[in-house]
Amino acid sequence: MKKLFLAAFAALLSVSLSAQIYVGGSVNINTTGNQDNVNNTTAKSSDITLAPHAGFWLSDKLAVGGRLNVEFGSPANKVSRFGIGITPYVRYVLFSIDKFNLLAEGGINFLTLTDKDTSGDFYGAPGYVKDSSTSFGIYAEPVVTYAFNDKFTLEAGINIARLNFRSVSTKELSHTDNPAGDDTIADDKRTTFNLGATSNDIIGGGLGALTIGFTYNF
């Protein structure tokens, strides 16, 4: 047993030493504004998603890694948002043309997201409504990369061709500073399956059909 353990450890160490480590990430920024001239109101929304990631190439074709997803912003007036999640993934190079590569990426998404709405008057007193959701998903999508040199690579995830499965659990909490007002909790759970980009995509925050980032190879 001891010899088997040492052999397994030596094999793992050999793979780790021969693997090429890389780091990278992407930033998505989305802002919108709609003017209602009839009611003289303006609806604004903003969203920023940061997605640093790291991994290593096990061979010229196969890589494994992980991504940290941080999302914050204001999806509506007086609504604040914060989310955080992780995504372990696997990448495989389908084919290469000069400095361009087409990769297939598949992974597992975990995300917690909270929206806090302070726009209303709850039970005659200031308060808020808080929506908290937990998501689990499995996805697969193509990724196109362009190597500027041996160190820097530009990459783009094509969400429009994503195969995505998600399970989302949501809880809603209504709170007021008025003692006569009762807190209420609503639970909801739903499962979705889709091909292509949607506003509910976890990775990229649903900000568009293209997520652009970079990697640096050590």
N, C-alpha and C positions, 0 to 999 in steps of 0.2 A: 504493500500500500504506500509506504514511504517513497519507494522508487517511482511509483506511478504518479504521485503528487509532484515530485521533483521534475519528472519528465514533462508534465502538463505545465508547470510553472516556467520551465525553460522554453517550451514552445510558445507560450504567451509572451514571454520577454523577447524572444526572437522576432515575433510579429510586430511588437511595439517598437522595437529599435529600427526595424526596416520600414515601418510605415511613415508616410509623409504627413506631417501635421499641418493643418490650415486653420485660420480664423477669418471671420468676415461678418457681414451683417447688412441690414437694409433699413431704410427709414421711409415711411409712407406718411404724407401730409395731405389732408383733405379738408377744404373749407368751402362752404356754400352759403348763399344769402338770397332770400326771396323777399321782395317788397310787395306788401298788400296795400295798394293805394286806396281801396274802398274803406278798410278799417284803419288805415294809417299805421300799420305795424310792419315790423321787419323780423323775419325768422332767420336766424343764423345757426350754423352748426360747424364744428371743427373737430378734427380727430387726428391724432398722431400715433403711429405704431412704430416702436423700435424693436428690431429683431436681430440681436447679435447671435452668432452661431460659431461653433468650432467642431472639428472632426479630424479624421485621418484616413488616408488612402491605404487600404489593405493590399491593393494591387493597382495596376494601371487602369482598371475598369471599375473597381468596387471601392466605395467609401462609406463610412458610418460616422454619424455626428449627432449633434443636439442643438436646438435653437431655444433661446429664451425670448418670449413675446411679452412686451409691455405696451399697453394701450391706455391712453388718457385723452381727455378732451371734453367737449360739450356738444352732444348730439342735438340739443335744442336749447332754447332760451331758458336760463336758470336751471339747467340740468347738467350735472357734472358726472364724468365717467372715469373709472379706473379699472383696468384688467391686467392680469398677469397669468402667464401659462408657460408650459414647456412642451417641446416637440422633439423626441428622438426620431431620427430618420436614417434611411439607407439610400444611397445613390449608386446608379450603375450607368456607365457610358454606353450608349447605344451605337453611336458612330461619330467619327471625327472627320472634318474637312478643313485642312490647313490649321488655323488657330481657333476654329469654331468646334464646339462639341455639343451634341444633343444628349442629355441625360434623362433618365427616368428616376424620379424621387418618390419614395413612399415613406409614410411615417404615421405616428400616433399623436393626436392633439389632446392636451389637457389645458383647460382655461377656466379661471374664475373672473367674473365681470360684475361690476356694481354700478348702477345708475342711481343718482340721488336727485330728486325733483323738488325744488323749493319754490315753484312758480305759483302754487295755489294758496288758498285760505282754507285751512282745515279745521272744521268745527268752530269757526269763528275766532281762531287763533293761529299764529304762525306755526308752521310744522313742515313736514316733508313726507314724500313717498320714496321708498328705497326698494329697488329691484335688484336682487342678487341671483346670479345664475352660475351654474357649474356645467361645463361642456366636456364631452369626450368624443373624439372623432378619429376616423381612419381615412387617409387620403392618398391619392397618387396623382402626380402631375409631371409634365415635361419641363425641363429646365435647359435653357440655352446659355452657353458660356462662351466668352471670347478672351483668350489669353493675350494680354499686352506683352508679357514676358514670362520668365520662369516663376516670378513671384506674384504678380498682380493679375487677377482675373475678374472680368466683369460678368455678371450673371443675371438672368431674367427668368423668373418663374411664370409660366403661362397659365394663369388661373382659369382661363376660359376653357381649357381642356382638362380641368381637374375632375377626378372621380372622388366623391366625398360622401362619407357617412358620418352623421352626428347624432348624439343623444344629449339633450339639454334639460336640466332641471332648474326651475325658476321659483324663487320665493319673493313675495311682495309684502313689504311692511309699511303701514301708514301710521305716522306718529304726529301728535299735536301737543303743543304746550298747554292746551286747555285741559284741566283735570277731568272735565266731563266727557272728553273724547276718548274713545277706546281704540287701542291699537288693533289693527286687523292684519291677518296673514293669509295670503292666497298661495297655494301650491300649484305648480303646473309642470308637466313633463311631456316632452315631445321628441320624436325621432324623425330625422330627415335623411333622404338619400338623393343625391343629385349629380349630374354630369355638367360641369361648367361653373363659372363664377356666380355667386349670389351675394346679396347684402349680408348674409349670415355667416360668410366664410370666417373661420377663426384666423387662419394665417393670412396676413396682409390686412386684417381688419375689415375685409369687404370693401376696400378702397378703390378697386378697379380690377381690370382683367390682367394687369401686368405688375409684377413686383420686381423691382430692380435693386440689386445689391452688388457686393464685391467679395472676393476672398483674397487672402494673403497666404502664400505657401512658405513654410519654413524650410 
